[in-house]
């Protein structure tokens, strides 16, 4: 199993932040990350154009890691970020 598939298999949650603008997607991500154990991952769906900057910046500052970013459609800013929680 590839590392990306192992991460997907271990994911427990997906945050739907579609339609929410900055800072709400990152605030929801932060809240959900507090509720999971280090080493677990989750995904966040967002169409906020600023999320491409905000999510990686938040993760770097908080000690988490964005392990993948996936564009959800050819015509818009919707993305799926997979985030691995770092040590508390």
Steps between C-alpha positions, in 0.01 A plus 500: 500500500634842405541764774216709352264201505601417857416857601164485325423170669575650842292813445212537736342828396428736217419866561262659252594868493360566153347845480689630805749784468818581690557445787220245550655201313822524705308550825297185434817311411670613821201394712479154344875445527477561875261205525718238328821328607844588363575299188136490390385687193191668371386678188348839447301600195504872427433733211645807671765626253725610790503149651783401269714738708322485837481122553871426435605806703283399796632142487862612487454739793308243710732204433268307268570390143299532179560162336292561189307769319250404234318735264135389493391650171647664194292818527536617857708534812354197683773284654539206735788527746614196695666601827707280731489609863837564657605442860310694766 
